[in-house]
Amino acid sequence: KREHYIEQVMNSSGWDRALVVEKMKKAWKEVGASAEMFAVYKFWEVPEEEWCTYFTKGDVNALRDKYNKDQDIIKLFMNKDLFCKKFDKFMGRPWCISENLTYDVFCEKFGNIGKVIYKPTTRSGGKGIEVFDFDDSNIKETYETIKALPDGLIEGFFKQHPDMQKFSLKSVNTIRVGTILTYDDIPDVEKGKVNIVYAGLRMGCGEKYVDNLHSGGIMTDIDLDTGVIVTDGVDFDNNVYTEHPDTGEKIKGFKIPYFDKLKEMIEEAAAGIEGYYGWDVAIGENGPVIIEVNTNAGPTALQAPYVPLKKGMRYRIEKYL
């Protein structure tokens, strides 16, 4: 994987391999930018003295080490069954774990929906997700297919707000919301308060049901006060989109529906949960729901939309470090 990024930088920068490796090592040592981030952030185009202004993997590691101290909270977020039970109020859709699931319970929970999404418990980043459409003629076959898969979470397919659907053909577009809560004495940080430090809309592309960057999605940044998208869309290869490539919908300037309710929901859900986490939220016809929480929320949700502008975003989380 590292070789892939070395070759990518060599082809884009004109540097030889030795120089690329040297610069990547320096970026990791000095600012915590991995080989992947060196390539994605196009650091060969950024003056070295400005590398420190970018939000990097090293910063995420520092935030996690500083704030994510309670292992019981980590276990809660990592266990899909415990997570859904804890945050059932905010789920907005039926769900169950496939282990020990009977056919009668499957029919009771999902028979009237006709569409479910399966997520394996052992994978992340949208990997292993499958979507099943069914009716009375094939519901038993669908149940048996899911039961043959590794244990996972089954959810009734979520119908998103029609305005949000304009930014994809098939995926439910999620908003990554970064929060930090601490009871430590940190200058300029209120103890016990849920601090929303960033929010970005992720949009799916093509026929995929997932929207994250590593799966070909597009990322934007959202103004926390207004809920308005303030950047163009950017994908993992730094292609810039003023409009969604599949639907033609204009990206910058779009206002997220129910954004105030989204913030209220996150503040309620995250209350008392110490740490740095990335909450994935979807907007339904009647308001926001929680999809899942990431215990190792990467920096690209905040930084990626600003890479084409050559603007580092570390200042947004600096006081928490």
C-alpha positions in Angstrom: 0.0 0.0 0.0 2.8 2.4 0.9 4.5 1.6 -2.4 1.3 2.6 -4.2 1.5 6.0 -2.7 5.2 6.4 -3.3 4.7 5.7 -7.0 1.7 8.0 -7.1 3.8 10.9 -5.7 6.7 10.1 -8.0 4.4 10.3 -11.0 2.7 13.5 -9.9 5.8 15.4 -8.5 8.6 14.3 -10.9 10.7 13.4 -7.8 12.7 10.2 -7.7 11.9 7.5 -5.3 14.6 8.3 -2.8 13.4 11.9 -2.5 9.8 10.9 -2.1 10.6 8.4 0.7 12.8 11.0 2.4 10.0 13.6 2.3 7.3 11.1 3.4 9.5 10.1 6.4 9.9 13.7 7.3 6.2 14.4 7.1 5.4 11.5 9.3 8.0 12.4 11.9 7.3 16.1 12.0 3.5 16.4 11.5 2.1 12.8 11.6 1.2 12.7 7.9 1.1 9.1 6.7 2.3 8.1 3.2 -1.3 8.0 2.2 -1.9 11.5 3.5 1.2 12.8 1.9 -0.3 11.7 -1.4 -3.9 12.7 -0.8 -2.8 16.1 0.7 -0.4 16.7 -2.2 2.3 17.7 0.1 4.8 18.0 -2.7 2.9 21.1 -3.7 2.8 22.5 -0.1 5.8 24.4 1.4 7.2 22.2 4.2 6.7 25.0 6.8 2.9 24.8 6.1 2.6 21.0 6.6 2.0 21.6 10.3 -1.2 23.5 9.5 -2.9 20.4 8.1 -5.1 18.0 10.2 -3.3 14.6 10.0 -3.3 11.1 11.3 -0.9 12.1 13.9 -3.4 14.6 15.2 -6.1 12.0 15.3 -3.9 9.7 17.2 -3.1 12.4 19.7 -6.8 13.3 20.2 -7.7 9.6 20.7 -4.8 9.0 23.1 -5.7 12.2 25.1 -9.5 11.8 25.3 -10.6 8.2 24.5 -9.7 6.8 27.9 -12.8 4.8 28.8 -12.5 1.4 27.3 -16.1 0.6 28.1 -17.2 3.4 25.8 -14.9 2.0 23.0 -16.4 -1.4 23.5 -19.9 0.0 23.3 -19.2 1.7 20.0 -17.4 -1.3 18.6 -20.2 -3.7 19.5 -23.1 -3.1 17.0 -25.7 -4.9 19.2 -24.8 -2.8 22.3 -24.5 0.3 20.3 -28.0 0.0 18.7 -29.5 -0.8 22.1 -27.9 2.2 23.7 -28.9 4.6 20.9 -32.1 3.0 19.8 -34.0 6.3 20.4 -31.9 7.9 17.7 -31.9 5.0 15.1 -35.2 5.8 13.3 -35.3 2.3 11.7 -35.8 -1.3 12.8 -32.7 -3.4 13.4 -31.4 -6.7 14.7 -28.3 -8.8 15.0 -28.3 -11.8 12.6 -26.9 -14.2 15.2 -29.8 -16.3 16.6 -32.2 -14.4 14.3 -35.3 -16.5 13.6 -37.4 -16.3 10.4 -40.5 -15.2 12.3 -38.6 -12.2 13.9 -37.1 -11.3 10.5 -40.6 -11.2 9.0 -42.0 -9.2 11.9 -39.3 -6.6 11.7 -38.7 -6.2 8.0 -41.6 -7.9 6.2 -43.4 -4.6 5.5 -40.2 -2.8 4.4 -39.1 -5.1 1.6 -35.5 -3.9 1.8 -32.7 -4.4 4.3 -29.0 -3.5 4.6 -26.5 -6.0 6.1 -23.3 -4.8 7.8 -20.8 -7.4 9.0 -19.7 -6.8 12.6 -16.0 -7.3 11.8 -15.4 -4.8 9.0 -15.6 -1.0 8.5 -15.3 1.7 5.9 -18.3 0.4 4.0 -16.7 -3.0 3.3 -18.9 -6.1 3.3 -22.1 -4.2 3.2 -24.9 -5.8 1.2 -28.4 -4.6 0.3 -31.3 -7.0 -0.2 -34.7 -6.3 -1.9 -37.4 -8.8 -1.3 -41.2 -9.4 -1.3 -43.4 -12.3 -0.2 -42.0 -14.5 -3.0 -38.4 -14.4 -1.9 -38.4 -13.3 1.7 -37.5 -16.8 3.0 -34.7 -17.0 0.5 -33.4 -13.6 1.6 -33.5 -14.6 5.2 -31.5 -17.8 4.5 -28.9 -15.9 2.4 -28.3 -13.4 5.3 -28.2 -16.2 7.9 -25.4 -17.8 5.8 -23.3 -14.6 6.0 -21.0 -13.9 8.9 -22.7 -12.4 12.0 -23.7 -8.8 11.3 -26.2 -6.0 11.8 -29.4 -6.0 9.8 -31.3 -2.7 9.4 -34.4 -1.8 7.6 -33.5 0.4 4.6 -33.6 4.1 5.6 -35.5 6.5 3.4 -33.6 9.8 3.3 -34.9 13.3 2.9 -35.7 13.9 -0.8 -33.4 16.9 -0.9 -30.5 14.7 0.4 -31.4 12.1 -2.3 -30.4 14.6 -5.0 -26.8 13.9 -4.2 -26.7 10.2 -5.1 -28.3 7.5 -7.2 -28.5 4.8 -4.5 -26.5 5.7 -1.3 -27.9 7.2 1.9 -25.7 10.3 2.2 -24.3 10.7 5.7 -23.0 13.6 7.6 -19.8 13.0 9.6 -19.9 15.0 12.8 -16.8 15.2 15.0 -17.3 15.7 18.7 -15.0 16.1 21.7 -16.0 15.9 25.3 -13.6 16.0 28.2 -13.6 16.5 32.0 -9.9 17.5 32.0 -8.6 21.0 32.5 -8.0 22.1 29.0 -7.6 25.8 28.3 -10.6 27.4 26.6 -12.5 24.0 26.6 -15.6 23.8 28.8 -15.7 20.6 30.9 -18.4 18.1 30.2 -19.7 20.0 27.1 -20.3 18.2 23.8 -18.1 20.2 21.4 -19.1 19.7 17.8 -15.8 20.5 16.0 -16.7 19.8 12.4 -19.4 18.4 10.1 -19.1 17.3 6.5 -21.5 15.8 4.0 -20.4 12.6 2.2 -22.1 11.8 -1.1 -22.2 8.4 -2.8 -21.4 8.1 -6.5 -22.5 5.7 -9.2 -24.3 2.5 -8.2 -22.7 2.1 -4.8 -24.7 2.1 -1.6 -21.8 3.6 0.4 -20.6 7.2 0.5 -17.2 7.3 2.1 -14.1 8.6 0.3 -12.3 5.3 0.2 -15.2 3.9 -1.7 -15.4 6.6 -4.4 -17.5 9.1 -2.5 -17.4 12.9 -2.4 -16.7 15.0 0.7 -17.7 18.6 1.6 -17.5 20.8 4.6 -20.6 22.3 6.4 -20.8 25.6 8.3 -21.6 24.6 11.9 -23.8 27.7 12.5 -25.9 27.7 9.3 -25.8 24.1 8.1 -24.8 25.3 4.6 -22.2 23.5 2.5 -19.3 25.9 2.2 -16.9 24.0 -0.1 -17.1 22.3 -3.5 -17.1 18.5 -3.4 -13.8 16.6 -3.4 -13.1 12.9 -3.9 -10.1 10.8 -2.7 -8.1 11.7 -5.9 -8.7 15.4 -5.3 -11.1 15.8 -8.2 -13.3 18.9 -7.5 -17.0 18.9 -8.1 -19.2 21.9 -8.2 -22.1 19.6 -9.1 -22.8 16.0 -8.2 -21.4 14.0 -11.2 -24.5 11.7 -11.4 -27.3 14.0 -10.6 -26.0 17.5 -11.6 -27.1 18.9 -8.3 -25.2 22.0 -7.2 -23.1 21.3 -4.1 -21.8 24.5 -2.6 -24.5 26.6 -0.9 -26.9 23.7 -0.2 -28.5 23.9 3.2 -28.7 20.6 5.1 -32.3 20.0 6.2 -33.0 19.8 10.0 -29.4 20.8 10.7 -30.3 22.5 14.1 -32.1 19.3 15.1 -29.0 17.3 14.0 -26.9 19.3 16.4 -29.4 18.9 19.2 -29.6 15.1 18.6 -25.8 14.8 18.7 -25.5 16.9 21.8 -28.1 14.7 23.5 -26.6 11.4 22.3 -23.0 12.3 23.1 -23.8 13.8 26.6 -21.5 12.3 29.2 -19.5 10.3 26.6 -16.0 11.4 27.1 -13.7 11.2 24.0 -13.2 12.2 20.4 -15.6 10.4 18.0 -17.1 10.7 14.5 -20.9 10.3 14.4 -22.4 9.4 11.1 -25.9 10.9 10.7 -28.5 10.6 8.0 -31.4 13.0 7.4 -34.8 11.4 7.0 -38.1 13.0 5.9 -38.9 13.8 9.6 -35.4 14.6 10.9 -31.9 13.2 11.6 -31.0 9.7 12.7 -27.7 8.1 13.9 -26.2 5.5 11.5 -23.1 4.6 13.5 -20.1 6.1 15.4 -16.5 5.8 14.5 -14.0 5.5 17.4 -11.1 6.3 15.1 -12.5 9.2 13.1 -9.9 10.1 10.5 -8.9 13.7 9.6 -10.1 13.6 5.9 -13.7 14.5 6.8 -12.5 18.0 7.8 -9.2 18.4 5.8 -10.0 16.8 2.4 -12.4 19.5 1.1 -9.7 22.1 1.6 -6.8 20.3 -0.1 -7.6 21.8 -3.5 -7.5 25.2 -1.8 -4.1 24.4 -0.2 -5.6 25.3 3.2 -4.7 23.5 6.4 -7.5 22.9 8.9 -5.6 21.9 12.0 -6.5 25.2 13.6 -10.1 24.0 14.0 -9.0 21.3 16.5 -5.8 22.9 17.8 -7.1 24.0 21.2 -8.1 20.4 22.0 -4.5 19.2 21.3 
